[in-house]
Every structure is written in C-alpha cells, then in structure tokens.
C-alpha cells in the first residue's frame, strides 16, 4: 500500500516528509524534480510537489473574435512559455501516481490551493477525489495533526469556488482585452491593452481620485500662531478658529491681540485608553508593512510566503483577525522567549495570570490570523528579517496591556481671543513596549502650568496657507479600499495593482494615473461603463462565496456571467470603431506626453521632446528646423522626465547617480558642445576654480575649461573632440593629478 501526498511547493514537500517520517527520509530525484520516500505507521508514503498552478484555463479553439466561453483546463506550460519549467513536475507526478494506491492533497488550505490539488488529482492522478490535509503552519506538530485528522475528501466548496473564479476571470479577461485590442486594431493601430473583472473597477477608483486632484482648486486661508513661554517653558499655540477663510477677520484678530498681556484661562486634562492592536490578517499586514518598512504589498506577500514555507510563520493568506486558544499561546510565547531579541517581552507575557489576545471581528474558516511559530529564523535576508520582526512584535502586542495616553490642553486668553495649546504624552506604555519601534506616537510635553498663570507672548503671526488636494492612493491604501469594497480577494489584489503598472495605466509609488490610464477609463466609462462597474464585480464575489458555502452552483454563476458579457460585448461591438479611434488618439497623446521635457528656452516657441536617433535618445526642439536645439542624453544612465523648470529657465530631469536620483538642469545652448559649455577660458575674475585655463596635460595644446554634464561639473580640454581629457571635480576641488583621457 503506497500513498502519494501532493504538496504545493518543494520546500513544503520536504517539511511534510520530515514531519511524518518514522525513520530515515530518502530523497530521490526524477526529471530534476525532488521527491521523498518515507515510512509512517508501517505504510509507504511518497511526498511530491507541484509548483503552484500546473493547470490553467484556456480556449478549446483559439480565436481572436469575442465573446468566447468554450474553455478547457490544460497544462499551464501549454499556454505560457514562462511556465515551461513546470512540465517536469507534471511528468514526475504522473510517474509517481502510477506507483500509488491512495492520494492525499496537502496544498495550502485555501481556494487557490484547492484548485492546484484538485487539478493534480483529476488530470495527473486520474482520480475523482482524495484525502485532504488541513494545516496553517509547516511545523512538525501541526503537520502530524493534519495527517492524523485528514479529511476523507477534498474541500469541494473551495474547489468549485476556485475553479469557477478562474473561469470567470478568464471570461472577463480574455473577452474584455480582446474587445479593446480589436477596437484599436480597427483604428489602424496596435497597443497591448487589458481589462478584467476587478482591474476595471480598480482603475476607475484610481482615476476618480486623480480627476478629483486635477479638479481641485486651492482656497486660501489663514492661521494665527502664538509663540511664547509659560513658566519658562516654550509653547506653541494656535487661534481657536484654526482655519480662517476671511482675511479681514484674521486681520481683526491680529489687531486685537497686539498686547503683551496673556494668561491661561483654562486647563483641561483628558486621558484615553489605547487597546492593543488586532492580530494581522493579510490586508492589515500589507498595509502596516508598507507604513513601517515601505515594502510593497506584492513583495510583502512574497516575503511572507517564503517565511511560511520555511516554517517561521503561519499561513499568510488569511482574512482572520482571531487567534484561537487551541494554538497554545503559552507554548508559542515560550518558544519566542528562546530568541534573545524577544526574550524580555515574552517573559513579561508569560508572567501574566491569563493570556488573551485582543481580537478583531474578521474571521476565516480556513486559517487563523498570522502568527510566528516560534522557530528561530536562520540566515534569512535583511528584508525578510524586517517582515518577520513586524509579525512577531504584532503577535506579542496583541497580548499586551492597555496603553494610556494623556492630553493636556491650555486655553490662552489674549485680550479675549482664545489660543489653544495642546500636548499629548504616554502615561502608561502598555502594549507600546511590546510593539517596539512600530508603536510610533508623537510625544508633545507642555511645561507645568495652572489656570491664571501668565503667558509671555514672544510673537503672534498670521500665516498664509491654502487648502491641499486629496492625496493619491498608495499601493497599501488602494488594497485597503479594494478590501473595504469587497473587490478581488486577499490573495489577488496585489497582482491586480501590479497589472495596472505593467499596462502603463499608473506610475510612481503614489500611484499617479497616467494620461493613458485616464483616457482609457474615460473612454470605457463613456461607451461601456459596465466594464468599470464595481457593483457587478462585487456581486460575483458574493456569488463565489455562495459556491464555497454550497448555496449556489458553478453552472449558475458562469451562465449569469456569460449572459452579462454577451450583452455587454454586443453593445461594445456596435461602438468598436469609435472606441478604437479614441483609444488610438489616447495612445498617441500618452506617448507624446511621456516624451515631453518642457518648453524650449532657446526659441521660446517650441517644446523640447525626447527623440530616438541613430546613436540613441536625445532631446530636441519640435520647432526644428527653425530651432536646432539638440541635447545629448547620457548613455547607460537611468533618467526620468519631471516636467519641472529650473532656476536657469531650462527643463529639469532626474538622473540616477549610484542609488540616488538627483534633479539636473538640461542647460543646453547652441554654442560650445551643446550642453551649456563653451570653449572659452573666462577672465580671472570670473573663474570658479583656479585651475581653469591651465594647459591640457595630455595634448599640451588646449586649455582646461569648466564644463557641465549630467554627472556634475568637470574640467575638459577645449581642444575637444580631438582631445578628450577631463578632470573630475570632487567636493569643490579639481583632481589635477588624476586627468582622464576618454
């Protein structure tokens, strides 16, 4: 009797084999794929693995028309050349399946893991069902318990929900993308465009925010600041009206407060409790990791997955904010106490009479909140260590005591005008101690004072300000918004954001929507708003959950999706040419905007734009041939256009020097070498460096003159290009003894 256990990844297979083996673990290899032979309770077990999705949805017949709904599941390597490495895993599993009598799925216990396991059982093992192990960590104890308590069948609710999600996403992705590509092709152009069931609504969220920012009109307001002292202690106070939108009113207050006499009219003290934080679900974990470490949600998930497969943390793709008591709080915290970094805090918690985490409301049937297993990480990258540290400290903090903060407020009377001075401090650290560097709260300490104490007014100032536009989404905050609106899943949202970047719809960390993204969204909203409809997307998310809970069938949901898309795409087809023309124009406008550097100061009429020439990219004026301004761009150097103009009137670009990006003026002229440099030696009174004008040490004919490049200032021979000698300028000094001849 031989059992085949199928894990999701190679490292997971190794962990399972080591956990279940009664004796020696025999590692074998077939087709370059490792697997393990073990004995457990007198039975032979083979532990092998997939590498994620070995099978995917594909059309039965390849077609460029739309709509398409005839699909099949096929090897991922057949439709994605980047997945060709997975063929050897399929081949090895087929060989091992022939040796097995029983089968057990031990992939991650979630919807995606169930789909991976189901496809291996169906397409490779040729079985209708299998046993199912359920675990949240890859520790020996959990794996042994999962094997001993394995289910006699796979989780059909998860499997059907997952299979339906893949088909549903394929329906939307292939048909909407085909429609967009067909439209722009009909207009005589080509551009890889895409949309999807969640991608469209996500793009609209970002575009709505971008349009709100663009439409924002700043409104002036004034604030009145008081700087002074109470009992020899410095204070800063602000007029009680805070933002004053009537300058006349602000001036009246300024006139009225021209007095040296002020006193504390009222002293208020309030204390408030801060409950410990909730345990991490995936979304809150990604948001917090971005806040404290500036690690993107996608990378956060990737690092967490590595920590999980190494056995250091529990399964990260969870929506739970709960830590059930069956995890064994004392055991986990005791294990963390063995790590000197956490020993002090762990021992403090172990000294408490009871251990109870402060849990949130969100639950997950499959997995608890993210927690450390207690196994001490060894030789992991610094970034992984940062992520692990955050998880450990968050876990410990959930068991901490309430923190107490205190706010002291002074109402200062200046000739009957109230100014407010506030200070907030932590009175009892509580869980802050356990959360360590991640518990960041401003501590503003006011000097000791009582009511009626005099205030020495040093200055009262009227500050001109204006309202600020709303902030753009970050990668973390858009994931939070998608979670709030129930768009996408905890495991797919980061990938959706990534696709928006890849398609050129957004750029920068602040997720600024590009002209292409804005125009694409505008065109879709004009002609086919259903593509961007988040209500429809949310409805399908709810129906997928009903499939998981077995209150709806896959057939019902897929039939509904086919009806919706058939109607939507038929309407799209009637407007295809108009849509294509506008997409083509949007593509042209987007390229033009992306190449625009700024106004040309030489002619004052044209615009400087990045062009591609025989010898690479350069900046040229679009008023050519009337204006012949040409600026060479540095080769093998990363640069970005900024749309800024420097103090010298020339556009500014960002150039990467080492690991640092710096603003550099293009600073071009039509004389000298075209980079703002001349071949003339300035008079002694105008020399910036004494070495200017010295004889070139190499050619002995030219003189060394000051030049500028994207890398900064240097001295170069004015016999250029015959002589290419240069001297670097470092920290304001010319390196005369180190001339370079290029």
C-alpha positions in Angstrom: 0.0 0.0 0.0 1.6 3.3 -1.1 0.2 6.8 -0.5 1.1 9.8 -2.6 1.0 13.1 -0.7 0.9 16.2 -3.0 2.3 19.5 -1.6 2.1 22.9 -3.3 5.9 23.8 -3.3 9.2 21.8 -3.0 10.0 23.2 0.4 6.6 22.2 1.8 7.1 18.7 0.5 10.4 18.5 2.4 8.8 19.7 5.6 5.9 17.3 5.3 8.2 14.3 4.7 10.5 15.2 7.7 7.4 15.7 9.9 5.8 12.3 9.1 8.8 10.1 8.7 9.2 7.4 11.4 12.8 7.0 10.5 15.0 8.0 7.6 13.8 10.4 4.9 15.0 9.2 1.5 15.3 12.0 -1.0 15.0 11.0 -4.7 15.0 12.8 -8.0 13.2 12.3 -11.2 13.5 14.7 -14.2 15.3 17.1 -12.0 12.4 17.2 -9.5 13.0 16.1 -5.9 10.5 13.9 -4.0 10.7 11.9 -0.8 10.1 8.3 0.3 9.2 7.7 3.9 7.6 5.1 6.2 4.8 6.2 8.6 2.9 3.8 10.8 4.2 0.9 8.7 3.0 2.4 5.4 4.9 3.6 2.4 4.5 7.3 1.6 5.8 9.3 -1.3 5.7 13.1 -0.8 5.9 15.1 -4.0 5.1 18.6 -5.1 3.6 20.9 -7.7 5.0 24.4 -8.3 1.8 26.4 -8.0 -0.8 26.1 -10.8 0.3 23.3 -13.1 -3.1 23.7 -15.0 -4.9 26.7 -16.2 -8.0 27.8 -18.2 -7.6 28.0 -22.0 -9.9 28.2 -25.0 -10.9 25.0 -26.6 -10.3 26.6 -30.0 -8.1 29.6 -30.5 -10.0 32.6 -31.8 -9.5 36.4 -32.0 -13.2 37.1 -32.0 -15.3 37.8 -29.0 -17.2 36.7 -26.9 -15.5 33.3 -26.2 -16.8 31.0 -23.5 -15.7 27.5 -24.6 -12.9 26.6 -22.2 -10.8 23.7 -21.1 -8.2 23.1 -18.4 -4.8 22.4 -19.8 -1.2 22.4 -18.7 0.0 25.9 -17.9 3.1 25.3 -19.8 1.0 24.8 -23.0 -0.2 28.4 -22.9 2.5 30.3 -21.0 6.1 29.9 -22.2 7.4 31.3 -18.9 5.9 28.2 -17.2 7.7 25.7 -19.4 9.7 24.6 -16.3 6.6 23.1 -14.8 6.4 20.3 -17.4 9.0 18.3 -15.5 6.8 18.5 -12.4 3.8 17.2 -14.3 5.9 14.4 -15.7 7.3 13.4 -12.3 3.9 13.4 -10.7 2.5 11.2 -13.4 5.3 8.7 -12.9 4.7 8.7 -9.1 0.9 8.5 -9.4 1.3 5.1 -11.1 3.0 3.8 -8.0 0.3 5.0 -5.6 -2.8 3.3 -4.3 -4.2 6.3 -2.2 -3.8 10.0 -2.6 -3.7 13.0 -0.2 -3.8 16.6 -1.1 -1.5 18.7 1.2 -1.5 22.0 -0.7 -2.3 25.3 1.0 -5.7 25.2 2.5 -7.4 28.0 0.6 -9.3 28.4 -2.7 -6.1 28.5 -4.8 -4.5 25.6 -3.0 -7.7 23.6 -3.5 -7.6 24.3 -7.3 -4.0 23.2 -7.5 -4.7 20.0 -5.6 -7.9 19.2 -7.5 -6.2 19.6 -10.9 -3.3 17.3 -9.9 -5.8 14.7 -8.6 -8.0 14.9 -11.7 -5.6 15.4 -14.6 -2.4 13.7 -13.4 -3.6 11.0 -10.9 -6.8 10.3 -12.8 -8.8 10.2 -9.5 -12.2 11.6 -8.7 -11.4 12.5 -5.1 -8.6 12.3 -2.5 -7.9 12.7 1.2 -7.2 16.3 2.4 -4.7 17.6 5.0 -5.5 20.9 6.6 -2.8 22.9 8.3 -1.8 26.6 9.0 1.9 26.1 9.7 4.6 23.8 8.4 5.7 22.8 11.8 6.1 19.1 12.8 3.3 19.2 15.3 0.7 20.8 13.0 1.6 18.5 10.1 1.4 15.4 12.1 -2.0 16.5 13.5 -3.2 17.4 10.0 -2.2 14.0 8.7 -3.8 12.1 11.5 -7.0 14.2 11.2 -7.1 14.4 7.4 -10.5 14.7 5.7 -11.7 11.8 3.5 -12.4 14.1 0.6 -11.1 17.3 -0.8 -12.9 20.5 0.2 -15.4 20.6 -2.7 -16.8 24.0 -1.7 -13.3 25.6 -2.0 -12.5 23.6 -5.2 -15.7 24.6 -7.0 -15.4 28.2 -5.9 -11.8 28.3 -7.1 -12.4 26.6 -10.4 -15.4 29.0 -11.1 -13.2 32.0 -10.2 -10.6 31.0 -12.7 -13.2 30.5 -15.5 -15.0 33.8 -14.5 -11.7 35.7 -14.6 -10.8 34.1 -17.9 -14.2 35.1 -19.4 -13.7 38.7 -18.4 -10.0 39.0 -19.0 -9.9 37.4 -22.5 -13.1 39.0 -23.8 -12.6 42.5 -22.5 -9.0 42.5 -23.5 -9.8 41.1 -27.0 -12.5 43.8 -27.4 -10.1 46.6 -26.6 -7.4 45.2 -28.8 -9.9 44.6 -31.7 -11.1 48.2 -31.3 -7.6 49.8 -31.5 -6.7 47.4 -34.4 -9.8 48.6 -36.3 -8.4 52.1 -36.0 -5.2 51.0 -37.7 -3.0 50.9 -34.6 -1.7 48.4 -32.1 -1.3 48.5 -28.3 -1.4 45.8 -25.7 -4.4 46.8 -23.6 -6.2 44.8 -20.9 -9.1 44.9 -18.6 -10.6 42.4 -16.2 -13.3 41.7 -13.7 -11.5 43.6 -10.9 -8.9 45.5 -12.9 -11.5 47.8 -14.5 -13.2 48.9 -11.2 -9.7 49.3 -9.6 -8.6 51.6 -12.4 -11.8 53.6 -12.1 -11.2 54.1 -8.3 -7.7 55.5 -9.1 -8.9 57.6 -12.0 -11.7 59.1 -9.9 -9.1 60.1 -7.3 -6.8 61.5 -10.0 -9.6 63.6 -11.5 -10.6 64.9 -8.1 -6.9 66.0 -7.6 -6.8 67.7 -11.1 -10.1 69.5 -10.5 -9.1 70.7 -7.0 -8.9 74.5 -6.7 -6.8 75.7 -3.7 -8.6 78.0 -1.4 -6.6 80.5 0.7 -7.0 80.5 4.5 -5.1 81.9 7.4 -4.0 80.6 10.7 -2.8 82.7 13.6 0.2 81.3 15.6 1.3 82.3 19.1 4.9 81.5 20.3 5.7 82.2 23.9 6.5 80.8 27.3 4.7 79.6 30.4 6.8 79.2 33.5 10.0 79.4 31.4 8.8 76.6 29.1 8.4 77.1 25.4 4.9 76.8 23.9 3.2 77.0 20.5 -0.5 77.8 20.4 -3.0 78.4 17.6 -6.1 80.6 17.5 -9.2 78.7 18.4 -10.8 79.3 15.0 -8.0 77.3 13.4 -8.5 77.9 9.6 -9.8 81.4 9.0 -11.2 81.8 5.4 -11.9 85.5 5.8 -8.7 87.5 5.8 -10.5 90.6 7.2 -11.4 88.5 10.2 -7.8 87.3 10.6 -6.6 90.9 10.4 -9.1 92.0 13.1 -7.7 89.2 15.4 -4.2 90.3 14.7 -5.0 93.9 15.7 -6.9 92.9 18.8 -4.0 90.7 20.0 -1.3 93.4 19.9 -0.8 93.2 23.6 1.8 91.7 25.9 -0.8 90.5 28.4 -2.0 86.9 28.2 -2.8 84.2 30.7 -4.1 80.6 30.9 -7.8 80.9 31.1 -8.5 77.2 31.3 -6.5 74.0 31.8 -8.1 70.7 30.6 -6.7 67.2 31.1 -8.1 64.2 29.5 -6.9 60.6 29.5 -7.8 57.9 27.0 -7.1 54.3 26.6 -5.5 52.6 23.6 -6.5 49.0 23.2 -3.8 46.6 21.9 -3.8 46.1 18.1 -5.7 43.3 16.4 -3.7 40.3 15.1 -2.7 40.6 11.4 -5.0 39.5 8.6 -3.3 39.7 5.2 -4.7 43.1 4.3 -3.8 44.8 7.6 -0.4 43.1 7.4 0.3 44.5 3.9 -0.8 48.0 5.0 1.3 48.0 8.1 4.4 46.6 6.3 4.1 49.4 3.8 3.7 52.0 6.6 6.7 51.0 8.6 9.1 49.5 6.0 7.8 50.9 2.7 7.7 47.4 1.3 5.0 47.0 -1.5 2.0 44.7 -0.8 3.1 42.3 -3.5 6.6 42.0 -2.1 5.2 41.7 1.4 3.1 38.7 0.4 6.1 37.2 -1.4 8.4 37.5 1.7 5.6 36.2 4.0 5.1 33.2 1.7 8.8 32.4 2.0 8.7 32.7 5.8 5.7 30.4 5.8 7.3 27.7 3.7 10.4 27.9 5.9 8.2 27.2 8.9 8.7 30.6 10.6 5.2 31.9 10.4 1.6 30.7 9.9 -0.2 30.8 6.5 -0.3 34.5 5.4 -3.2 34.5 3.0 -5.9 34.8 5.7 -8.7 37.2 6.3 -8.9 36.3 10.1 -8.1 38.7 12.9 -8.5 36.0 15.5 -6.0 33.7 17.3 -7.9 30.7 18.7 -6.8 29.3 22.1 -6.1 25.9 20.6 -2.9 27.4 19.1 -1.4 27.2 22.6 -0.4 30.8 23.4 2.0 29.9 26.2 3.8 27.4 24.0 4.2 29.9 21.2 5.4 32.7 23.5 7.7 30.3 25.4 9.3 29.4 22.0 9.8 33.1 21.2 11.5 33.6 24.6 14.4 31.4 23.3 15.2 34.3 20.9 17.2 36.9 22.8 15.6 39.6 20.7 12.2 38.8 22.2 13.0 37.2 25.5 12.3 40.1 27.7 8.8 40.8 26.3 8.0 37.1 26.0 8.9 36.5 29.7 6.8 39.5 30.7 3.7 38.0 29.0 4.4 34.6 30.5 4.3 36.1 33.9 0.7 37.3 33.5 -2.1 35.3 35.1 -4.0 35.0 31.8 -3.1 35.3 28.2 -5.8 36.6 25.9 -5.2 38.4 22.6 -7.2 41.5 21.6 -9.0 40.1 18.6 -10.8 41.8 15.7 -14.2 40.9 14.1 -12.9 39.4 10.9 -12.9 35.6 10.7 -11.6 33.0 8.2 -12.9 29.4 8.2 -9.6 28.1 6.9 -6.9 29.9 8.9 -6.3 32.0 12.0 -4.6 35.4 11.9 -0.9 35.5 11.0 1.4 34.4 13.9 5.0 33.3 14.4 5.6 29.6 15.0 8.5 30.2 17.5 11.1 28.6 15.2 14.1 31.0 15.2 14.9 32.1 11.6 18.4 31.3 10.4 20.3 33.1 7.6 17.4 35.0 6.1 17.8 38.2 4.1 17.5 41.5 6.0 14.2 42.4 4.3 12.7 39.1 5.4 14.0 39.7 8.9 12.2 43.0 9.0 9.0 41.4 7.9 9.4 38.6 10.5 10.1 41.1 13.2 6.9 43.0 12.5 4.9 39.8 12.7 6.4 38.8 16.0 6.0 42.1 17.6 2.4 42.5 16.4 1.7 39.0 17.8 3.2 39.9 21.2 1.5 43.3 21.3 -2.0 41.7 20.9 -1.5 40.2 24.4 -0.3 43.4 25.9 -1.9 45.7 28.4 -3.9 48.8 27.6 -1.8 51.9 26.9 -2.9 55.2 28.5 -2.3 58.5 26.8 -3.0 61.9 28.3 -3.7 65.2 26.6 -3.2 68.5 28.3 -4.9 71.5 26.8 -4.3 75.1 27.7 -6.8 77.8 26.6 -4.8 81.0 26.5 -6.6 84.4 26.7 -5.0 87.2 24.7 -7.4 90.2 25.0 -10.5 87.9 24.9 -9.1 85.9 21.9 -8.6 82.2 22.7 -5.5 80.4 21.6 -5.2 76.6 22.0 -2.0 74.8 23.1 -2.1 71.0 23.3 0.4 68.3 24.4 -0.1 64.6 24.4 2.1 62.1 26.2 2.0 58.4 27.1 1.4 57.8 30.7 1.3 54.0 30.6 3.1 52.3 27.8 1.3 49.0 28.0 1.4 47.3 24.6 3.6 50.0 23.1 6.5 48.3 24.9 5.8 45.0 23.1 5.3 46.6 19.6 8.6 48.4 20.0 9.6 50.7 17.1 6.3 50.2 15.3 4.3 52.0 18.1 5.1 55.5 16.8 3.2 58.2 18.6 4.1 61.9 18.9 5.1 62.9 22.4 4.4 66.6 23.0 5.2 67.7 26.6 3.9 71.0 27.8 5.5 72.9 30.7 3.8 72.7 34.0 1.2 75.3 34.5 -2.1 76.2 36.3 -5.1 78.3 35.4 -4.5 82.0 35.5 -0.7 81.6 35.1 0.7 84.4 33.0 1.9 83.7 29.4 4.8 85.6 27.9 3.9 86.3 24.3 7.0 86.4 22.1 5.2 86.6 18.8 1.8 86.3 17.1 1.9 85.7 13.4 -0.6 85.4 10.6 0.3 82.5 8.3 -0.9 82.4 4.7 -1.9 78.9 3.7 -4.1 77.2 1.2 -6.1 74.0 1.2 -4.4 71.0 -0.2 -5.7 68.5 -2.8 -6.6 65.0 -1.7 -3.8 62.5 -1.5 -3.4 59.8 -4.1 -3.7 56.2 -3.2 -0.6 54.3 -2.3 -0.3 50.6 -3.1 -1.3 49.9 0.5 -4.2 52.2 0.7 -5.7 51.0 -2.6 -5.6 47.5 -1.4 -7.4 48.6 1.8 -10.0 50.3 -0.3 -10.5 47.2 -2.5 -10.9 45.1 0.6 -13.4 47.6 2.0 -15.4 47.4 -1.2 -15.1 43.6 -1.5 -13.3 43.8 -4.9 -10.9 41.0 -5.6 -9.5 38.7 -2.9 -6.8 39.0 -0.3 -4.5 36.9 -2.4 -5.1 38.6 -5.8 -5.3 42.3 -5.0 -1.6 42.9 -5.1 -1.3 41.2 -8.5 -4.1 43.4 -9.9 -2.2 46.5 -8.8 0.9 45.1 -10.5 -1.0 44.7 -13.7 -2.1 48.3 -13.7 1.6 49.3 -13.6 2.6 46.8 -16.3 -0.1 48.2 -18.7 1.1 51.7 -18.1 -2.1 52.9 -16.5 -0.3 54.1 -13.4 3.2 55.0 -12.3 5.2 56.2 -9.3 4.8 54.9 -5.7 2.0 57.4 -5.2 0.0 55.6 -7.9 -0.4 58.6 -10.2 -2.7 57.6 -13.1 -1.0 58.2 -16.5 -2.7 60.0 -19.4 -3.2 56.6 -21.0 -4.9 55.3 -17.8 -7.2 58.4 -17.6 -8.1 58.3 -21.2 -8.8 54.6 -21.2 -11.0 54.9 -18.2 -12.8 57.9 -19.7 -13.4 56.1 -23.0 -14.7 52.9 -21.3 -16.9 55.0 -19.0 -18.3 56.8 -22.0 -19.1 53.8 -24.2 -19.1 50.7 -21.9 -19.5 51.7 -18.2 -20.3 48.1 -17.2 -16.6 47.2 -17.6 -15.8 49.5 -14.7 -18.9 48.6 -12.6 -17.8 47.6 -9.2 -21.4 46.6 -8.2 -21.3 43.8 -10.7 -17.8 42.7 -9.7 -18.9 42.7 -6.0 -22.0 40.7 -6.9 -19.9 38.0 -8.4 -17.5 37.9 -5.4 -20.6 37.3 -3.2 -21.8 34.5 -5.5 -18.4 32.8 -5.4 -18.6 32.8 -1.7 -22.0 31.2 -2.0 -20.4 28.5 -4.2 -17.9 27.9 -1.4 -20.7 27.5 1.1 -22.6 25.3 -1.4 -25.7 27.5 -1.7 -25.1 28.2 -5.4 -23.6 26.1 -8.2 -20.8 26.9 -10.6 -23.2 26.5 -13.5 -25.5 29.2 -12.2 -22.7 31.8 -11.8 -21.0 31.0 -15.1 -24.3 31.2 -17.0 -25.0 34.6 -15.4 -21.6 35.8 -16.4 -22.0 34.6 -20.0 -25.3 36.5 -20.3 -23.9 39.7 -18.8 -20.8 39.6 -21.1 -22.7 38.6 -24.2 -25.0 41.7 -23.8 -22.1 44.0 -22.9 -19.8 42.9 -25.7 -22.6 43.1 -28.3 -23.1 46.7 -27.4 -19.4 47.3 -27.4 -19.1 45.8 -30.9 -21.6 48.5 -32.3 -19.2 51.2 -31.0 -15.9 49.4 -31.7 -14.6 51.8 -34.3 -15.4 54.9 -32.3 -13.8 53.3 -29.2 -10.7 52.3 -31.3 -10.2 55.8 -32.7 -10.3 57.4 -29.3 -8.0 54.7 -27.8 -5.6 55.3 -30.7 -5.6 59.0 -30.0 -5.2 58.4 -26.3 -2.2 56.2 -27.1 -0.6 58.9 -29.3 -1.3 61.6 -26.7 0.1 59.4 -23.9 3.3 58.8 -25.9 3.7 62.5 -26.7 3.1 63.5 -23.1 5.6 60.9 -21.9 8.3 62.3 -24.3 7.7 66.0 -23.4 10.5 67.5 -21.5 9.4 71.2 -21.3 9.4 74.5 -23.1 12.5 75.4 -25.3 14.2 78.5 -23.8 16.3 79.0 -26.9 13.5 79.7 -29.3 10.7 80.4 -26.8 8.2 78.8 -29.2 8.9 75.1 -29.4 8.8 72.2 -26.9 11.7 70.0 -26.0 10.9 66.3 -26.5 12.8 63.1 -26.2 13.6 61.6 -29.6 15.3 58.4 -30.8 18.2 58.9 -33.2 20.9 56.7 -34.8 23.1 57.0 -31.7 20.4 56.7 -29.1 18.0 59.0 -27.4 18.4 62.8 -27.4 16.3 65.9 -26.6 15.3 68.1 -29.5 13.1 71.0 -30.1 9.9 70.3 -32.0 10.3 73.6 -33.8 13.0 72.1 -35.9 14.4 73.2 -38.4 13.7 76.7 -37.3 15.2 75.8 -33.9 18.1 73.4 -33.9 18.5 72.9 -30.2 19.8 69.3 -29.5 20.8 67.9 -26.2 22.6 64.6 -25.8 21.2 62.3 -23.2 23.6 60.2 -21.1 24.1 56.6 -22.3 23.7 53.7 -19.8 22.3 56.1 -17.2 18.7 56.0 -15.9 16.8 59.2 -16.3 13.2 60.4 -15.7 11.4 63.4 -17.1 10.0 65.7 -14.4 8.1 68.5 -16.2 9.9 70.9 -13.9 11.8 74.0 -14.9 15.0 75.0 -13.1 16.1 78.5 -12.0 18.1 78.9 -15.2 14.9 78.5 -17.2 15.8 75.1 -18.6 13.8 71.9 -18.0 14.9 69.6 -15.3 15.3 65.8 -15.5 16.1 63.3 -12.8 19.3 61.3 -13.3 20.2 58.3 -11.2 23.7 58.6 -9.7 24.6 55.4 -7.9 21.5 54.7 -5.8 20.4 58.4 -5.6 18.1 60.2 -8.0 19.0 63.9 -8.4 17.5 66.8 -10.3 19.7 68.1 -13.2 19.0 71.0 -15.5 19.2 70.2 -19.2 21.0 73.5 -19.5 21.6 73.4 -23.3 22.8 76.1 -25.6 23.5 76.2 -29.3 27.2 77.0 -28.8 30.1 75.1 -27.5 29.3 71.4 -27.1 25.6 71.8 -26.9 25.5 71.1 -23.2 25.8 74.7 -21.9 29.6 74.6 -22.1 31.8 76.9 -24.1 35.4 76.5 -25.2 36.5 79.9 -23.9 38.5 80.5 -20.8 36.8 83.1 -18.6 38.7 86.2 -17.2 40.5 85.5 -13.9 37.8 87.5 -12.0 35.1 85.1 -13.3 36.9 81.8 -12.7 35.1 79.4 -10.4 38.3 77.3 -10.0 41.9 78.5 -10.2 42.8 75.5 -12.4 40.5 76.9 -15.2 42.7 77.8 -18.2 45.7 75.6 -17.3 47.4 73.8 -20.2 46.0 70.4 -21.0 48.4 67.8 -19.5 47.8 65.4 -22.4 47.7 67.2 -25.7 49.7 70.3 -24.5 47.7 72.4 -27.0 44.4 73.0 -25.4 43.3 74.7 -22.2 41.2 73.1 -19.4 37.7 74.8 -19.3 34.8 74.4 -16.9 32.1 72.1 -18.3 28.9 70.6 -17.0 27.3 67.3 -17.7 24.5 65.2 -16.2 27.1 63.9 -13.7 28.0 67.4 -12.5 30.9 69.8 -13.2 34.3 68.9 -14.6 37.3 70.5 -16.4 37.6 69.4 -20.0 40.1 70.3 -22.8 38.8 72.9 -25.2 40.6 71.0 -28.0 37.7 68.6 -27.8 36.9 66.4 -29.7 40.5 65.9 -30.8 41.5 65.7 -27.2 39.0 64.2 -24.7 41.0 64.9 -21.5 38.9 65.7 -18.4 39.5 66.3 -14.7 36.9 65.4 -12.1 35.7 67.9 -9.5 35.1 66.3 -6.1 33.9 68.2 -3.1 34.7 71.5 -4.8 38.3 70.5 -5.7 39.8 69.8 -9.1 41.6 66.4 -9.3 44.5 67.8 -11.2 46.7 64.8 -10.6 44.2 62.4 -12.0 43.4 63.5 -15.6 41.3 61.1 -17.6 41.6 60.7 -21.3 38.5 59.1 -22.7 
